[in-house]
Amino acid sequence: MATLHLICGLPSAGKTTYSASLADTTTGVHFALDHWLITAFGPYAIDVVGNDEHVRRVIACRKLIWSVAEELLPRNIDVILDDGFFLRAHRLHYAALAEKIDSDVTVHFVNTSADIIEARLKKRNQALPQDNFKIGPSLLLEYSRWFEAPSTDEGLRIVETNSDSDGNSTA
């Protein structure tokens, strides 16, 4: 049975690095939401387009990504959604979608300290990689307020990893 891997964590927690490593060890297909957003809409600043427009774009890309994922999972191909999954409701929604097609679900929580995240974002924003968004301190603070860390009461399998200052993850 294939597994839907939900990669959860704040910006610059190390989710994409962790996802790429997971793809190598599971032979799963890695879908990075930011890559899809920037490919579909071009590079943009979230604070320039506004939160409502950014959310509209996110929802459109999530629909496209899921349309591929729901074809791969029944073929016994793992799917890795590198999306952030800030909200419990978002994780449960994808778990319900996976259950409908008889797939397992694992939440991978990349739990990185705030000081490491802040340092990484500062460095990343100075030389923004192609598939990344600039995220300033105020937007990071907003995301941190929204973030709901996964917990066992969600009824999902959770694997917690910590990402150190070099970007290495440990379980």
DSSP file with accessible surface (Angstrom, degrees, kcal/mol):
  #  RESIDUE AA STRUCTURE BP1 BP2  ACC     N-H-->O    O-->H-N    N-H-->O    O-->H-N    TCO  KAPPA ALPHA  PHI   PSI    X-CA   Y-CA   Z-CA
    1    1 A M              0   0  133      0, 0.0   102,-0.1     0, 0.0     2,-0.1   0.000 360.0 360.0 360.0 134.1    0.0    0.0    0.0
    2    2 A A        -     0   0    2     71,-0.5   102,-2.4   100,-0.2     2,-0.4  -0.347 360.0-134.7 -75.6 158.7    1.3    3.4   -0.9
    3    3 A T  E     -a  104   0A  22    100,-0.2    76,-2.0    -2,-0.1     2,-0.6  -0.950   2.1-144.3-119.5 136.2    1.8    6.2    1.6
    4    4 A L  E     -ab 105  79A   0    100,-3.2   102,-2.4    -2,-0.4     2,-0.6  -0.885  21.5-156.1 -92.4 118.1    0.9    9.8    1.4
    5    5 A H  E     -ab 106  80A  11     74,-3.5    76,-3.1    -2,-0.6     2,-0.7  -0.889   3.7-161.1-101.0 117.7    3.6   11.7    3.2
    6    6 A L  E     -ab 107  81A   0    100,-2.8   102,-3.1    -2,-0.6     2,-0.7  -0.893   8.7-150.8-100.8 115.7    2.6   15.2    4.5
    7    7 A I  E     -ab 108  82A   0     74,-2.5    77,-1.8    -2,-0.7    76,-0.8  -0.791  18.9-171.3 -94.9 118.4    5.6   17.3    5.2
    8    8 A C  E     +ab 109  84A   0    100,-3.3   102,-3.1    -2,-0.7     2,-0.3  -0.896  25.8  93.2-118.0 133.5    4.8   19.8    8.0
    9    9 A G        -     0   0    0     75,-1.8   102,-0.1    -2,-0.4     3,-0.1  -0.859  64.8 -74.4 163.1 167.5    6.8   22.7    9.3
   10   10 A L    >   -     0   0   29    100,-0.4     3,-1.8    -2,-0.3     5,-0.3  -0.282  67.7 -69.7 -75.8 165.5    7.3   26.5    9.1
   11   11 A P  T 3  S+     0   0   11      0, 0.0    -1,-0.2     0, 0.0   110,-0.1  -0.297 122.2  13.6 -56.1 138.9    9.2   28.2    6.2
   12   12 A S  T 3  S+     0   0   15     -3,-0.1   108,-0.1   108,-0.1    -2,-0.1   0.615  86.4 124.5  67.2  17.2   12.9   27.4    6.3
   13   13 A A  S <  S-     0   0    0     -3,-1.8   150,-0.1   107,-0.1    -1,-0.1   0.733  90.7 -98.6 -72.8 -22.2   12.4   24.5    8.7
   14   14 A G  S  > S+     0   0   11     -4,-0.2     4,-2.5    -5,-0.1     5,-0.2   0.574  78.0 140.5 111.9  19.1   14.2   22.2    6.2
   15   15 A K  H  > S+     0   0   25     -5,-0.3     4,-2.9     1,-0.2     5,-0.2   0.900  71.4  46.4 -62.9 -44.3   11.0   20.6    4.7
   16   16 A T  H  > S+     0   0   66      2,-0.2     4,-2.5     1,-0.2    -1,-0.2   0.916 113.5  48.2 -70.3 -40.3   12.3   20.6    1.1
   17   17 A T  H  > S+     0   0   89      2,-0.2     4,-1.9     1,-0.2    -1,-0.2   0.943 115.3  46.0 -61.5 -45.3   15.7   19.1    2.0
   18   18 A Y  H  X S+     0   0   31     -4,-2.5     4,-2.6     1,-0.2    -2,-0.2   0.923 111.8  51.9 -63.0 -43.7   13.9   16.5    4.1
   19   19 A S  H  X S+     0   0    0     -4,-2.9     4,-2.5     1,-0.2    -1,-0.2   0.896 107.8  51.1 -61.2 -42.6   11.4   15.8    1.4
   20   20 A A  H  X S+     0   0   43     -4,-2.5     4,-1.7     2,-0.2    -1,-0.2   0.910 111.6  47.7 -63.0 -41.0   14.1   15.2   -1.2
   21   21 A S  H  X S+     0   0   67     -4,-1.9     4,-1.8     1,-0.2    -2,-0.2   0.914 111.2  51.0 -65.3 -41.4   15.9   12.8    1.1
   22   22 A L  H  X S+     0   0   18     -4,-2.6     4,-2.2     1,-0.2     6,-0.4   0.892 106.2  55.1 -62.8 -39.8   12.6   11.0    1.8
   23   23 A A  H  X S+     0   0   15     -4,-2.5     4,-1.6     1,-0.2     5,-0.4   0.899 107.8  50.1 -60.8 -38.2   12.0   10.7   -2.0
   24   24 A D  H  < S+     0   0  134     -4,-1.7    -1,-0.2     1,-0.2    -2,-0.2   0.876 115.0  42.0 -67.2 -38.1   15.3    9.0   -2.3
   25   25 A T  H  < S+     0   0  106     -4,-1.8    -2,-0.2     1,-0.2    -1,-0.2   0.737 126.3  31.6 -84.7 -21.6   14.7    6.5    0.4
   26   26 A T  H  < S-     0   0   34     -4,-2.2    52,-0.3    -5,-0.2    -2,-0.2   0.521  95.8-128.3-107.8 -10.2   11.0    5.7   -0.5
   27   27 A T     <  +     0   0  123     -4,-1.6    -3,-0.2    -5,-0.3    -4,-0.2   0.750  59.8 152.4  57.3  27.9   11.2    6.2   -4.3
   28   28 A G        -     0   0   10     -6,-0.4     2,-0.5    -5,-0.4    51,-0.2  -0.362  52.6-105.9 -79.8 164.6    8.2    8.4   -3.7
   29   29 A V  E     -c   79   0A  53     49,-2.5    51,-3.1    -3,-0.1     2,-0.5  -0.834  32.1-142.4 -95.7 126.1    7.3   11.3   -6.0
   30   30 A H  E     -c   80   0A  59     -2,-0.5     2,-0.6    49,-0.2    51,-0.2  -0.787  15.3-172.1 -95.4 122.8    8.1   14.7   -4.4
   31   31 A F  E     -c   81   0A  12     49,-3.2    51,-2.7    -2,-0.5     2,-0.7  -0.944   4.8-165.6-115.1 108.6    5.7   17.6   -5.0
   32   32 A A  E  >  -c   82   0A  16     -2,-0.6     4,-1.8    49,-0.2     3,-0.4  -0.848   9.7-153.9 -96.2 114.1    7.0   20.9   -3.7
   33   33 A L  H  > S+     0   0    9     49,-2.2     4,-2.7    -2,-0.7     5,-0.2   0.896  92.8  55.0 -55.3 -44.8    4.2   23.5   -3.5
   34   34 A D  H  > S+     0   0   53     48,-0.4     4,-2.6     1,-0.2     5,-0.3   0.887 105.5  53.2 -60.2 -37.8    6.5   26.5   -3.9
   35   35 A H  H  > S+     0   0   81     -3,-0.4     4,-2.4     1,-0.2    -1,-0.2   0.933 111.2  46.0 -61.2 -45.2    8.0   25.0   -7.1
   36   36 A W  H  X S+     0   0   70     -4,-1.8     4,-2.6     2,-0.2     5,-0.2   0.907 112.7  50.6 -64.5 -42.2    4.5   24.6   -8.6
   37   37 A L  H  X S+     0   0    0     -4,-2.7     4,-2.7     2,-0.2     5,-0.3   0.941 114.7  41.5 -62.1 -47.6    3.5   28.1   -7.5
   38   38 A I  H  X S+     0   0   12     -4,-2.6     4,-1.8     2,-0.2    -2,-0.2   0.878 115.5  50.7 -72.9 -33.8    6.5   29.8   -9.0
   39   39 A T  H  < S+     0   0   94     -4,-2.4    -1,-0.2    -5,-0.3    -2,-0.2   0.933 117.7  39.3 -66.5 -43.1    6.4   27.7  -12.1
   40   40 A A  H  < S+     0   0   63     -4,-2.6    -2,-0.2    -5,-0.2    -1,-0.2   0.883 133.3  20.5 -75.0 -38.6    2.7   28.5  -12.7
   41   41 A F  H  < S-     0   0   69     -4,-2.7    -3,-0.2    -5,-0.2    -2,-0.2   0.440 103.2-120.0-115.4  -1.1    2.6   32.2  -11.7
   42   42 A G     <  -     0   0   24     -4,-1.8    -1,-0.2    -5,-0.3    -3,-0.1   0.036  55.7 -40.3  77.8 164.4    6.3   33.3  -12.0
   43   43 A P  S    S+     0   0  115      0, 0.0     2,-0.3     0, 0.0    90,-0.1  -0.374  74.7 161.6 -61.2 136.5    8.3   34.7   -9.1
   44   44 A Y        -     0   0   30     -2,-0.0     2,-0.5     4,-0.0    90,-0.3  -0.985  40.1-115.1-152.5 160.3    6.2   37.0   -6.9
   45   45 A A    >>  -     0   0   32     -2,-0.3     4,-2.3     1,-0.1     3,-0.7  -0.869  18.0-143.9 -99.7 129.9    6.3   38.5   -3.5
   46   46 A I  H 3> S+     0   0    6     -2,-0.5     4,-2.0    88,-0.4     8,-0.2   0.914 101.9  52.2 -59.4 -42.0    3.4   37.4   -1.2
   47   47 A D  H 34 S+     0   0  137      1,-0.2    -1,-0.2     2,-0.2     4,-0.1   0.754 110.2  50.2 -71.2 -18.0    3.2   40.9    0.4
   48   48 A V  H <4 S+     0   0  118     -3,-0.7    -2,-0.2     1,-0.1    -1,-0.2   0.919 116.3  37.6 -83.0 -45.7    2.9   42.5   -3.1
   49   49 A V  H  < S-     0   0   44     -4,-2.3     4,-0.4     1,-0.1    -2,-0.2   0.723 114.6-123.2 -78.1 -20.4    0.1   40.2   -4.5
   50   50 A G     X  -     0   0   27     -4,-2.0     4,-2.3    -5,-0.3     5,-0.2   0.111  19.8 -86.2  91.5 153.4   -1.7   40.1   -1.1
   51   51 A N  H  > S+     0   0   58      1,-0.2     4,-2.9     2,-0.2     5,-0.2   0.891 123.4  54.5 -64.1 -41.1   -2.6   37.2    1.0
   52   52 A D  H  > S+     0   0  138      1,-0.2     4,-2.1     2,-0.2    -1,-0.2   0.924 111.7  44.3 -61.5 -43.4   -6.0   36.5   -0.7
   53   53 A E  H  > S+     0   0   55     -4,-0.4     4,-2.2     2,-0.2    -1,-0.2   0.909 113.1  51.5 -68.1 -40.1   -4.4   36.2   -4.2
   54   54 A H  H  X S+     0   0   18     -4,-2.3     4,-2.6     1,-0.2    -2,-0.2   0.942 110.2  49.2 -61.6 -44.0   -1.6   34.1   -2.8
   55   55 A V  H  X S+     0   0   60     -4,-2.9     4,-2.8     1,-0.2     5,-0.2   0.904 108.3  53.9 -62.9 -40.2   -4.2   31.7   -1.2
   56   56 A R  H  X S+     0   0  127     -4,-2.1     4,-2.1     1,-0.2    -1,-0.2   0.930 111.3  45.8 -58.7 -43.9   -6.1   31.6   -4.5
   57   57 A R  H  X S+     0   0   39     -4,-2.2     4,-2.4     2,-0.2    -2,-0.2   0.892 111.0  52.3 -66.0 -41.7   -2.9   30.5   -6.2
   58   58 A V  H  X S+     0   0   12     -4,-2.6     4,-2.9     2,-0.2    -2,-0.2   0.938 109.5  49.2 -60.1 -47.1   -2.0   28.0   -3.5
   59   59 A I  H  X S+     0   0   77     -4,-2.8     4,-2.1     1,-0.2    -2,-0.2   0.916 110.3  51.0 -61.4 -41.4   -5.5   26.4   -3.8
   60   60 A A  H  X S+     0   0   35     -4,-2.1     4,-1.9    -5,-0.2    -1,-0.2   0.935 113.0  44.9 -62.0 -45.2   -5.2   26.1   -7.5
   61   61 A C  H  X S+     0   0    1     -4,-2.4     4,-3.0     1,-0.2     5,-0.2   0.896 109.7  55.1 -68.3 -38.0   -1.8   24.4   -7.3
   62   62 A R  H  X S+     0   0   61     -4,-2.9     4,-2.8     1,-0.2    -1,-0.2   0.901 107.4  50.8 -60.9 -39.6   -2.9   22.1   -4.6
   63   63 A K  H  X S+     0   0  151     -4,-2.1     4,-2.0    -5,-0.2    -1,-0.2   0.916 112.2  46.5 -63.1 -43.3   -5.8   20.9   -6.8
   64   64 A L  H  X S+     0   0   93     -4,-1.9     4,-1.1     2,-0.2    -2,-0.2   0.929 113.5  48.3 -64.5 -45.7   -3.4   20.3   -9.7
   65   65 A I  H >X S+     0   0    9     -4,-3.0     4,-2.7     1,-0.2     3,-0.7   0.937 111.5  49.8 -61.0 -45.4   -0.9   18.4   -7.4
   66   66 A W  H 3X S+     0   0   22     -4,-2.8     4,-3.1     1,-0.2     5,-0.2   0.875 101.9  62.2 -65.0 -33.0   -3.7   16.3   -5.9
   67   67 A S  H 3< S+     0   0   47     -4,-2.0    -1,-0.2     1,-0.2    -2,-0.2   0.853 112.0  38.4 -62.0 -30.2   -5.0   15.4   -9.3
   68   68 A V  H XX S+     0   0   55     -4,-1.1     4,-1.7    -3,-0.7     3,-1.4   0.902 114.2  54.2 -81.7 -44.2   -1.6   13.7  -10.0
   69   69 A A  H 3X S+     0   0    0     -4,-2.7     4,-2.6     1,-0.3    -2,-0.2   0.888 102.6  57.0 -58.6 -40.4   -1.2   12.3   -6.5
   70   70 A E  H 3< S+     0   0   87     -4,-3.1    -1,-0.3     1,-0.2    -2,-0.2   0.653 108.8  47.8 -72.6  -9.2   -4.6   10.5   -6.6
   71   71 A E  H <4 S+     0   0  112     -3,-1.4     4,-0.4    -5,-0.2    -1,-0.2   0.771 113.7  46.6 -91.2 -32.2   -3.4    8.7   -9.7
   72   72 A L  H ><>S+     0   0   28     -4,-1.7     5,-1.6     2,-0.1     3,-1.1   0.911 103.4  59.7 -76.7 -44.3    0.0    7.7   -8.3
   73   73 A L  G ><5S+     0   0    3     -4,-2.6     3,-2.0     1,-0.3   -71,-0.5   0.914 102.3  51.1 -57.0 -46.6   -1.1    6.4   -4.9
   74   74 A P  G 3 5S+     0   0   81      0, 0.0    -1,-0.3     0, 0.0    -2,-0.1   0.731 104.2  61.1 -65.3 -15.3   -3.5    3.6   -6.2
   75   75 A R  G < 5S-     0   0  168     -3,-1.1    -2,-0.2    -4,-0.4     3,-0.1   0.197 124.2-106.3 -90.9  13.2   -0.5    2.5   -8.4
   76   76 A N  T < 5S+     0   0  103     -3,-2.0     2,-0.5     1,-0.2    -3,-0.2   0.819  76.7 137.5  65.5  35.9    1.4    1.9   -5.2
   77   77 A I      < -     0   0   58     -5,-1.6    -1,-0.2    -4,-0.1    -2,-0.2  -0.959  53.1-126.2-113.3 120.5    3.7    4.9   -5.6
   78   78 A D        -     0   0   30     -2,-0.5   -49,-2.5   -52,-0.3     2,-0.4  -0.320  20.6-150.4 -62.5 148.6    4.3    7.0   -2.5
   79   79 A V  E     -bc   4  29A   0    -76,-2.0   -74,-3.5   -51,-0.2     2,-0.6  -0.987   4.8-159.3-125.6 132.3    3.6   10.7   -2.8
   80   80 A I  E     -bc   5  30A   0    -51,-3.1   -49,-3.2    -2,-0.4     2,-0.8  -0.949   4.5-162.3-115.5 111.0    5.4   13.4   -0.8
   81   81 A L  E     -bc   6  31A   6    -76,-3.1   -74,-2.5    -2,-0.6     2,-1.3  -0.842   3.0-168.6 -98.9 105.6    3.6   16.7   -0.4
   82   82 A D  E     +bc   7  32A   9    -51,-2.7   -49,-2.2    -2,-0.8   -48,-0.4  -0.725  45.2 123.5 -92.8  83.9    6.0   19.4    0.6
   83   83 A D  E    S-     0   0A  26     -2,-1.3     3,-0.2   -76,-0.8    -1,-0.2   0.570  74.1-116.7-125.0 -21.5    3.4   21.9    1.5
   84   84 A G  E     -b    8   0A   1    -77,-1.8   -75,-1.8    -3,-0.3    -2,-0.1  -0.196  25.5-148.3 105.6 -45.5    3.9   23.0    5.1
   85   85 A F        +     0   0    1    -77,-0.2    -1,-0.2     1,-0.1    63,-0.1   0.883  28.2 170.3  42.6  57.3    0.6   21.7    6.4
   86   86 A F        +     0   0   39     -3,-0.2    62,-3.2    61,-0.1     2,-0.4   0.798  54.7  64.0 -63.7 -34.0    0.3   24.5    9.0
   87   87 A L  S  > S-     0   0   77     60,-0.2     4,-1.9     1,-0.1     3,-0.3  -0.804  72.0-141.2-106.6 138.7   -3.3   23.6   10.0
   88   88 A R  H  > S+     0   0   85     -2,-0.4     4,-2.8     1,-0.2     5,-0.2   0.907 106.2  55.9 -54.8 -45.6   -4.7   20.5   11.6
   89   89 A A  H  > S+     0   0   71      1,-0.2     4,-2.2     2,-0.2    -1,-0.2   0.868 105.0  52.7 -59.4 -36.0   -7.7   20.7    9.3
   90   90 A H  H  > S+     0   0   24     -3,-0.3     4,-2.0     2,-0.2    -1,-0.2   0.925 110.4  46.7 -66.3 -44.1   -5.5   20.7    6.2
   91   91 A R  H  X S+     0   0    0     -4,-1.9     4,-2.2     1,-0.2    -2,-0.2   0.933 113.5  48.6 -63.7 -43.9   -3.7   17.6    7.4
   92   92 A L  H  X S+     0   0   59     -4,-2.8     4,-2.3     2,-0.2    -1,-0.2   0.867 107.5  56.1 -66.3 -34.7   -7.0   15.8    8.2
   93   93 A H  H  X S+     0   0  101     -4,-2.2     4,-2.1    -5,-0.2    -1,-0.2   0.948 110.7  43.5 -61.0 -47.6   -8.5   16.8    4.8
   94   94 A Y  H  X S+     0   0   14     -4,-2.0     4,-2.5     1,-0.2    -2,-0.2   0.864 110.6  55.8 -69.0 -32.9   -5.6   15.2    3.0
   95   95 A A  H  X S+     0   0   12     -4,-2.2     4,-2.4     2,-0.2    -1,-0.2   0.918 108.0  49.0 -63.3 -40.3   -5.8   12.1    5.2
   96   96 A A  H  X S+     0   0   47     -4,-2.3     4,-1.8     2,-0.2    -2,-0.2   0.903 110.2  50.7 -66.5 -39.7   -9.5   11.7    4.3
   97   97 A L  H  X S+     0   0   35     -4,-2.1     4,-0.7     1,-0.2    -2,-0.2   0.921 112.0  47.6 -62.3 -42.5   -8.6   12.0    0.6
   98   98 A A  H ><>S+     0   0    0     -4,-2.5     5,-2.1     1,-0.2     3,-1.0   0.894 107.7  55.8 -66.3 -38.6   -5.9    9.3    1.0
   99   99 A E  H ><5S+     0   0  145     -4,-2.4     3,-2.0     1,-0.3    -1,-0.2   0.883  99.3  61.0 -62.2 -36.8   -8.3    7.1    2.9
  100  100 A K  H 3<5S+     0   0  167     -4,-1.8    -1,-0.3     1,-0.3    -2,-0.2   0.753 110.6  40.6 -61.8 -24.9  -10.8    7.2    0.0
  101  101 A I  T <<5S-     0   0   43     -3,-1.0    -1,-0.3    -4,-0.7    -2,-0.2   0.028 119.6-108.1-113.6  26.3   -8.2    5.6   -2.2
  102  102 A D  T < 5 +     0   0  127     -3,-2.0     2,-0.4     1,-0.2    -3,-0.2   0.869  69.6 143.1  53.8  48.1   -6.9    3.2    0.4
  103  103 A S      < -     0   0   11     -5,-2.1  -100,-0.2    -8,-0.2    -1,-0.2  -0.893  48.5-121.5-116.9 147.5   -3.6    4.9    1.0
  104  104 A D  E     -a    3   0A  84   -102,-2.4  -100,-3.2    -2,-0.4     2,-0.4  -0.423  24.3-145.3 -75.9 162.5   -1.6    5.2    4.3
  105  105 A V  E     -a    4   0A  22   -102,-0.2    52,-0.8    -2,-0.1     2,-0.4  -0.998  16.2-179.2-133.7 134.8   -0.8    8.6    5.6
  106  106 A T  E     -ad   5 157A   6   -102,-2.4  -100,-2.8    -2,-0.4     2,-0.5  -0.998  16.1-149.3-130.8 129.9    2.3    9.8    7.5
  107  107 A V  E     -ad   6 158A   0     50,-3.2    52,-3.2    -2,-0.4     2,-0.7  -0.868   8.9-159.4 -94.8 125.8    2.8   13.3    8.8
  108  108 A H  E     -ad   7 159A   8   -102,-3.1  -100,-3.3    -2,-0.5     2,-0.8  -0.931   6.2-160.2-107.4 108.5    6.5   14.3    8.9
  109  109 A F  E     -ad   8 160A  16     50,-2.6    52,-3.0    -2,-0.7     2,-1.2  -0.816   4.9-159.6 -94.8 108.7    6.9   17.2   11.3
  110  110 A V  E     - d   0 161A   1   -102,-3.1     2,-0.9    -2,-0.8  -100,-0.4  -0.763  15.8-168.7 -88.3  94.6   10.2   19.1   10.6
  111  111 A N        +     0   0   62     50,-3.0    52,-0.4    -2,-1.2     2,-0.4  -0.788  12.7 169.9 -95.8 101.3   10.4   20.8   14.0
  112  112 A T        -     0   0   11     -2,-0.9  -102,-0.1    50,-0.2    52,-0.1  -0.905  36.8-104.0-117.7 140.7   13.1   23.4   13.8
  113  113 A S     >  -     0   0   52     -2,-0.4     4,-2.3    50,-0.3     3,-0.2  -0.220  27.2-119.4 -64.7 151.3   13.9   26.0   16.4
  114  114 A A  H  > S+     0   0   62      1,-0.2     4,-2.9     2,-0.2     5,-0.2   0.861 111.7  55.9 -60.0 -38.3   12.8   29.6   15.8
  115  115 A D  H  > S+     0   0  108      2,-0.2     4,-2.0     1,-0.2    -1,-0.2   0.901 109.0  46.4 -66.7 -36.7   16.4   30.9   15.9
  116  116 A I  H  > S+     0   0   34     -3,-0.2     4,-2.7     2,-0.2     5,-0.2   0.930 113.2  49.9 -68.8 -43.3   17.5   28.5   13.2
  117  117 A I  H  X S+     0   0    4     -4,-2.3     4,-2.8     1,-0.2     5,-0.2   0.943 111.1  48.9 -59.3 -47.4   14.5   29.4   11.0
  118  118 A E  H  X S+     0   0  116     -4,-2.9     4,-2.3     1,-0.2    -1,-0.2   0.919 112.5  47.7 -60.4 -43.1   15.1   33.1   11.4
  119  119 A A  H  X S+     0   0   63     -4,-2.0     4,-2.2    -5,-0.2    -1,-0.2   0.918 113.0  48.4 -65.3 -42.5   18.8   32.8   10.5
  120  120 A R  H  X S+     0   0   44     -4,-2.7     4,-3.1     1,-0.2    -2,-0.2   0.911 111.5  49.5 -63.8 -43.7   18.0   30.6    7.5
  121  121 A L  H  X S+     0   0    5     -4,-2.8     4,-2.9    -5,-0.2    -1,-0.2   0.912 109.5  51.6 -63.4 -41.5   15.3   33.0    6.2
  122  122 A K  H  X S+     0   0  144     -4,-2.3     4,-1.0    -5,-0.2    -2,-0.2   0.948 115.0  42.4 -59.7 -46.0   17.6   36.0    6.6
  123  123 A K  H  X S+     0   0  161     -4,-2.2     4,-0.9     1,-0.2     3,-0.5   0.925 115.4  49.6 -66.4 -44.5   20.3   34.2    4.6
  124  124 A R  H >< S+     0   0   36     -4,-3.1     3,-0.7     1,-0.2    -2,-0.2   0.908 107.1  54.6 -62.7 -41.6   17.8   32.9    2.0
  125  125 A N  H >< S+     0   0   36     -4,-2.9     3,-0.6     1,-0.2    -1,-0.2   0.774 101.2  60.1 -65.9 -24.9   16.2   36.3    1.5
  126  126 A Q  H 3< S+     0   0  148     -4,-1.0    -1,-0.2    -3,-0.5    -2,-0.2   0.806 125.2  16.4 -73.0 -30.1   19.6   37.8    0.7
  127  127 A A  T << S-     0   0   79     -4,-0.9    -1,-0.3    -3,-0.7    -2,-0.1  -0.615  90.3-152.7-141.5  75.7   20.1   35.5   -2.3
  128  128 A L    <   -     0   0   78     -3,-0.6    -3,-0.1    -2,-0.1     6,-0.1  -0.299  12.7-130.7 -61.8 118.2   16.7   34.1   -3.0
  129  129 A P    >   -     0   0   58      0, 0.0     3,-1.6     0, 0.0    -1,-0.1  -0.272  28.2-103.0 -63.5 159.8   16.8   30.6   -4.6
  130  130 A Q  T 3  S+     0   0  165      1,-0.3    -2,-0.1   -87,-0.0     0, 0.0   0.833 116.6  41.1 -55.4 -43.2   14.6   30.1   -7.7
  131  131 A D  T 3  S+     0   0   49    -88,-0.1     2,-0.3     2,-0.1    -1,-0.3  -0.053 100.3  91.9-102.9  34.6   11.8   28.2   -6.1
  132  132 A N    <   -     0   0   36     -3,-1.6     2,-0.3    -8,-0.1    -4,-0.0  -0.930  63.1-135.2-128.5 154.1   11.5   30.2   -2.9
  133  133 A F        -     0   0    5     -2,-0.3     2,-0.4   -90,-0.1   -88,-0.1  -0.794  29.3-110.5-101.4 147.1    9.5   33.1   -1.7
  134  134 A K        -     0   0  124     -2,-0.3     2,-0.5   -90,-0.3   -88,-0.4  -0.630  37.1-172.6 -73.0 128.1   10.9   36.0    0.3
  135  135 A I        -     0   0    9     -2,-0.4   -10,-0.1   -14,-0.2   -11,-0.1  -0.959   4.3-161.2-128.9 110.7    9.5   35.8    3.8
  136  136 A G     >  -     0   0   23     -2,-0.5     4,-2.6     1,-0.1     5,-0.2  -0.289  37.4 -92.3 -83.7 174.9   10.2   38.7    6.1
  137  137 A P  H  > S+     0   0  114      0, 0.0     4,-2.4     0, 0.0     5,-0.2   0.861 123.4  51.7 -57.9 -38.3   10.0   38.7    9.9
  138  138 A S  H  > S+     0   0   98      2,-0.2     4,-2.2     1,-0.2     5,-0.1   0.907 111.6  46.2 -70.0 -38.5    6.4   39.9   10.0
  139  139 A L  H  > S+     0   0   24      2,-0.2     4,-2.8     1,-0.2     5,-0.2   0.912 112.1  51.4 -69.5 -39.1    5.2   37.2    7.6
  140  140 A L  H  X S+     0   0   12     -4,-2.6     4,-2.7     2,-0.2    -2,-0.2   0.924 109.4  50.9 -61.8 -41.4    7.1   34.6    9.5
  141  141 A L  H  X S+     0   0   85     -4,-2.4     4,-1.8    -5,-0.2    -2,-0.2   0.922 110.4  49.4 -62.2 -41.7    5.5   35.8   12.7
  142  142 A E  H  X S+     0   0   70     -4,-2.2     4,-1.6     1,-0.2    -2,-0.2   0.936 112.1  47.4 -62.1 -47.5    2.1   35.6   11.1
  143  143 A Y  H  X S+     0   0   17     -4,-2.8     4,-1.9     1,-0.2    -1,-0.2   0.891 109.2  54.9 -61.3 -39.2    2.7   32.0    9.9
  144  144 A S  H  < S+     0   0   53     -4,-2.7    -1,-0.2     1,-0.2    -2,-0.2   0.864 106.6  51.3 -62.8 -35.6    4.0   31.1   13.4
  145  145 A R  H  < S+     0   0  184     -4,-1.8    -1,-0.2     1,-0.2    -2,-0.2   0.851 113.2  44.9 -69.0 -35.7    0.8   32.3   14.9
  146  146 A W  H  < S+     0   0  103     -4,-1.6    -2,-0.2    -5,-0.1    -1,-0.2   0.778  89.3 109.6 -74.9 -30.4   -1.3   30.2   12.5
  147  147 A F     <  -     0   0   38     -4,-1.9     2,-0.6    -5,-0.2   -60,-0.2  -0.246  47.8-167.9 -61.3 129.9    0.8   27.1   12.8
  148  148 A E        -     0   0   91    -62,-3.2     3,-0.1   -63,-0.1    -1,-0.1  -0.955  20.5-135.6-116.7 107.4   -0.7   24.1   14.6
  149  149 A A        -     0   0   53     -2,-0.6   -61,-0.1     1,-0.1   -63,-0.0  -0.350  30.9-102.5 -61.4 140.0    1.9   21.5   15.4
  150  150 A P        -     0   0   15      0, 0.0     2,-0.3     0, 0.0    -1,-0.1  -0.357  43.4-171.6 -63.8 147.0    0.7   18.0   14.7
  151  151 A S    >   -     0   0   45     -3,-0.1     3,-2.0     1,-0.0     5,-0.4  -0.949  37.3-109.5-139.3 160.0   -0.4   15.9   17.7
  152  152 A T  G >  S+     0   0  127     -2,-0.3     3,-2.1     1,-0.3     4,-0.1   0.747 108.9  74.5 -62.8 -22.6   -1.4   12.3   18.2
  153  153 A D  G 3  S+     0   0  107      1,-0.3    -1,-0.3     2,-0.1     0, 0.0   0.609  80.7  72.9 -69.9  -6.0   -5.0   13.3   18.8
  154  154 A E  G <  S-     0   0   14     -3,-2.0    -1,-0.3     2,-0.2    -2,-0.2   0.640 104.9-129.1 -75.8 -15.9   -5.3   13.8   15.0
  155  155 A G    <   +     0   0   70     -3,-2.1     2,-0.3     1,-0.3    -2,-0.1   0.666  66.8 121.8  77.9  16.2   -5.2   10.0   14.7
  156  156 A L  S    S-     0   0   30     -5,-0.4     2,-0.4    -4,-0.1    -1,-0.3  -0.796  72.5-102.2-111.6 153.3   -2.4   10.1   12.1
  157  157 A R  E     -d  106   0A 158    -52,-0.8   -50,-3.2    -2,-0.3     2,-0.5  -0.596  43.1-162.5 -71.1 129.1    1.1    8.6   12.2
  158  158 A I  E     -d  107   0A  48     -2,-0.4     2,-0.5   -52,-0.2   -50,-0.2  -0.967  16.0-171.2-121.6 129.7    3.6   11.3   13.0
  159  159 A V  E     -d  108   0A  32    -52,-3.2   -50,-2.6    -2,-0.5     2,-0.5  -0.984  14.9-157.5-115.1 118.7    7.3   11.2   12.5
  160  160 A E  E     +d  109   0A  93     -2,-0.5     2,-0.3   -52,-0.2   -50,-0.2  -0.852  13.7 178.1-101.0 131.3    9.1   14.2   14.1
  161  161 A T  E     -d  110   0A   3    -52,-3.0   -50,-3.0    -2,-0.5     2,-0.4  -0.913  19.1-142.0-124.6 156.6   12.4   15.3   12.9
  162  162 A N  E     -E  170   0B  82      8,-2.4     8,-2.0    -2,-0.3     2,-0.5  -0.964  10.3-149.2-117.8 137.6   14.7   18.1   13.9
  163  163 A S  E     -E  169   0B   4     -2,-0.4   -50,-0.3   -52,-0.4     6,-0.2  -0.922  14.8-149.6-109.7 123.4   16.7   20.1   11.4
  164  164 A D    >   -     0   0   62      4,-2.5     3,-2.0    -2,-0.5   -52,-0.0  -0.147  37.8 -85.1 -84.2-176.7   20.0   21.5   12.6
  165  165 A S  T 3  S+     0   0   86      1,-0.3    -1,-0.1     2,-0.1    -2,-0.0   0.725 128.4  54.8 -64.7 -20.1   21.7   24.7   11.5
  166  166 A D  T 3  S-     0   0  129      2,-0.1    -1,-0.3     0, 0.0     3,-0.1   0.457 119.9-107.1 -90.3  -2.8   23.4   22.8    8.6
  167  167 A G  S <  S+     0   0   14     -3,-2.0     2,-0.3     1,-0.3    -2,-0.1   0.535  72.4 141.9  91.8   5.1   20.0   21.6    7.3
  168  168 A N        -     0   0   94   -151,-0.0    -4,-2.5  -150,-0.0     2,-0.4  -0.643  40.4-144.2 -82.7 137.8   20.5   18.0    8.4
  169  169 A S  E     -E  163   0B  41     -2,-0.3     2,-0.4    -6,-0.2    -6,-0.2  -0.813  15.2-173.6-104.7 142.4   17.4   16.2    9.8
  170  170 A T  E      E  162   0B  87     -8,-2.0    -8,-2.4    -2,-0.4    -2,-0.0  -0.989 360.0 360.0-132.0 141.8   17.4   13.7   12.6
  171  171 A A              0   0  116     -2,-0.4   -10,-0.2   -10,-0.2   -12,-0.0  -0.467 360.0 360.0 -83.6 360.0   14.5   11.6   13.8
